[in-house]
Every structure is written in C-alpha cells, then in structure tokens.
Amino acid sequence: MKKLLALFFCFFYLGAVQEGFGTVYYVSPTGTNADGLSWATAYTSPAAALAGAPVAGDEVWVQQGTYVSATTLSWKTGI
C-alpha cells in the first residue's frame, strides 16, 4: 500500500510541476508560420509570435536573422 501511495504521489507531483512550465514559441525566418511550437512550424517574425497570445511564463525563442516589422513590438510582462 505504501508503494502505491508513493507512486500516486510521484505522478501527482510530476503533473503539477509540468503544469508550471510555460510554452516555448519559436521564431525563424524559414518557419512555416503555422503555430510556432517547433522550429519547423516557427513563426516568421517576432510580431507574429507575440500576436499568438503568449502568457506570463511563456518564452519566445528567436533564431538569429534579420526581421523587418512595420509594427512596434509590445512584450507582455513575464514573457
């Protein structure tokens, strides 16, 4: 019974810890502008990533390159 309880606690704890991590959004000049959740489906501009509604705790990873934007980038607190 103690082993079962310990196993349950481990799964519960790991699930709770995983919930605390934010989403990583990727930006690449060669991305597909699909969902930004991987380098293959990366947004093609930082502005597009920020418009993808990231929330506090999320990260925006921008691949080295040149990005031209007609808009001012507005970063939300905690990103």
N, C-alpha and C positions, 0 to 999 in steps of 0.2 A: 504494500500500500504506500509506503514511503517513497519507493521508486516511482510509482505512478504519479504521486503528488509532485515530486521533484521534476518529473518530465513535463507535467502540465505547467508548472511554474516557469520552466525554461521556455516553452513555446509562447506562453503569455508575455513573458518579459521581452523576448526577441521580437514579437509582433508589436509591442508597444514602442520599442526602440526604433524599429524600422519606420513606424509612423512619424517619428520625429525628424526624419531626413527630408529635405526639400527635393524638388525636381531639378535636374540639370537640363537647361536648354542650350542647344548648340547653334553657333552661327558660323557659316563658312561661305566664301564666295562661290564655291562649287556645290553647295547644297541644293536640295530639290524644293525647299521652301514648303515642305509638307507639314510636319508637326514639330520639328526642332528637337526631337527626343534622341537623336543619334547624329553622328557626323554625316551619315548617308542621307538623312532626311532633314538636315540642318536648315535653319532659316538663312536667307541670303543677305540679311542686313541686321544690325543690332536693333534698329527701329521695329522690324517685324517681330523680333524676339520679345521686345518689351510690350508690343501690342498683343502678344499671345497670353496676356493676363497672368504673368508670374506673381507670386505672392511672397511675403516675407519668409525667408529660409530657403527660397529657390536660388539657383545660381545660373548665370548666363556666361557660357564659355565662348569666347570669340577667337576664331582661328586667325593667325597672322594674315594680313592682307590689307587692301585698300577698300574702304567702304565710303560711298558718297551718299549723303542723305540730304533731302530738301527740308527735312523737319528737325527740330531740336529734340535731342534725346531726353526723356524725362524718366529718371530712375526712381523707383518706389523705395521707401525705407526698408532696409533689411535684405535687399537683393544684392 
